[in-house]
Amino acid sequence: MAKSTTTEARKKDTREKIELGGLIVKAGLRYEKRSLLLGLLLDAAKRIRGDETEKARLAAIGAEAFGNDGE
């Protein structure tokens, strides 16, 4: 039973990583260097910490991008 739980957790983790990679592609950043992508994400994480206005602004941009694809 522990093995199946571990397997399911690994599958869930893998699926989540694939979905996150899809966000990079959707943002048009597929061919950027990994160091740039990490820098963008770290900078954004720092900017949204404690800033609900910035979080809401970025969430609206993302929601609009998903809406344009019907997702």
Contact map, one row per residue, 1 for C-alpha under 8 A:
11111000000000000000000000000000000000000000000000000000000000000000000
11111100000000000000000000000000000000000000000000000000000000000000000
11111110000000000000000000000000000000000000000000000000000000000000000
11111111000000000000000000000000000000000000000000000000000000000000000
11111111100000000000000000000000000000000000000000000000000000000000000
01111111110000000000000000000000000000000000000000000000000000000000000
00111111111000000000000000000000000000000000000000000000000000000000000
00011111111100000000000000000000000000000000000000000000000000000000000
00001111111110000000000000000000000000000000000000000000000000000000000
00000111111111000000000000000000000000000000000000000000000000000000000
00000011111111100000000000000000000000000000000000000000000000000000000
00000001111111110000000000000000000000000000000000000000000000000000000
00000000111111111000000000000000000000000000000000000000000000000000000
00000000011111111100000000000000000000000000000000000000000000000000000
00000000001111111110000000000000000000000000000000000000000000000000000
00000000000111111111000000000000000000000000000000000000000000000000000
00000000000011111111100000000000000000000000000000000000000000000000000
00000000000001111111110000000000000000000000000000000000000000000000000
00000000000000111111111000000000000000000000000000000000000000000000000
00000000000000011111111100000000000000000000000000000000000000000000000
00000000000000001111111110000000000000000000000000000000000000000000000
00000000000000000111111111000000000000000000000000000000000000000000000
00000000000000000011111111100000000000000000000000000000000000000000000
00000000000000000001111111111100000000000000000000000000000000000000000
00000000000000000000111111111100000000000000000000000000000000000000000
00000000000000000000011111111000000000000000000000000000000000000000000
00000000000000000000001111111100000000000000000000000000000000000000000
00000000000000000000000111111100000000000000000000000000000000000000000
00000000000000000000000111111111000010000000000000000000000000000000000
00000000000000000000000110111111000000000000000000000000000000000000000
00000000000000000000000000001111100000000000000000000000000000000000000
00000000000000000000000000001111110110000000000000000000000000000000000
00000000000000000000000000000011111110000000000000000000000000000000000
00000000000000000000000000000001111111000000000000000000000000000000000
00000000000000000000000000000000111111100000000000000000000000000000000
00000000000000000000000000000001111111110000000000000000000000000000000
00000000000000000000000000001001111111111000000000000000000000000000000
00000000000000000000000000000000011111111100000000000000000000000000000
00000000000000000000000000000000001111111110000000000000000000000000000
00000000000000000000000000000000000111111111000000000000000000000000000
00000000000000000000000000000000000011111111100000000000000000000000000
00000000000000000000000000000000000001111111110000000000000000000000000
00000000000000000000000000000000000000111111111000000000000000000000000
00000000000000000000000000000000000000011111111100000000000000000000000
00000000000000000000000000000000000000001111111110000000000000000000000
00000000000000000000000000000000000000000111111110000000000000000000000
00000000000000000000000000000000000000000011111110100100000000000000000
00000000000000000000000000000000000000000001111111110110000000000000000
00000000000000000000000000000000000000000000111111110000000000000000000
00000000000000000000000000000000000000000000000111110000000000000000000
00000000000000000000000000000000000000000000001111111110000000000000000
00000000000000000000000000000000000000000000000111111111000000000000000
00000000000000000000000000000000000000000000000000111111100000000000000
00000000000000000000000000000000000000000000001100111111110000000000000
00000000000000000000000000000000000000000000000100111111111000000000000
00000000000000000000000000000000000000000000000000011111111100000000000
00000000000000000000000000000000000000000000000000001111111110000000000
00000000000000000000000000000000000000000000000000000111111111000000000
00000000000000000000000000000000000000000000000000000011111111100000000
00000000000000000000000000000000000000000000000000000001111111110000000
00000000000000000000000000000000000000000000000000000000111111111000000
00000000000000000000000000000000000000000000000000000000011111111100000
00000000000000000000000000000000000000000000000000000000001111111110000
00000000000000000000000000000000000000000000000000000000000111111111000
00000000000000000000000000000000000000000000000000000000000011111111100
00000000000000000000000000000000000000000000000000000000000001111111111
00000000000000000000000000000000000000000000000000000000000000111111111
00000000000000000000000000000000000000000000000000000000000000011111111
00000000000000000000000000000000000000000000000000000000000000001111111
00000000000000000000000000000000000000000000000000000000000000000111111
00000000000000000000000000000000000000000000000000000000000000000111111
